[in-house]
């Protein structure tokens, strides 16, 4: 049976509720929560990729608190989809979740080839992480209703770009189980 890893990208307080919030971010919380539950039920891994904020320009980032990336409330993963035991949290400093992180090594240790993308923003962190995944020969699936951007049309254009140039599949969270997991049990 094929296995899948869910990547939840940049679902941080600042971006969803705080000073840098994106208008459509709250709309993807429900679909991410539902697909996270599905992944946990099937014992598929979940990896949170989070922008790490620099603190006081001292170039030192500390992980403080349960799921805070730099110790500030804005850098915390939102409580609605908080990591659970067994989930992974990886801090990143660039758009791509692969650049300068242990993501590739972790995926290879898990012998994982299928990545499922959710979170913020489709045109930036998701697009660049998919590009790096493509260059590393991972299979990519974009959950269209579990990602968003600053504008709906930019989200849709980005999904099409990712699909056309990086060979990613684009499906909704409602169709993912039927198209990828349930079909294997037939």
Secondary structure by P-SEA (a helix, b strand, c coil): cbbbbbbbcccccccccccccccccccaaaaaaaaaaaaaaacbbbbbbbbbbbccccccccccccccccccccccccccccccccbbbbbbcccccccccaaaaaaaaacccbbbbbccccccaaaaaaaaaaaabbbbbbcccccccccaaaaaaaaaaaaaacbbbbbccccccccccccccc
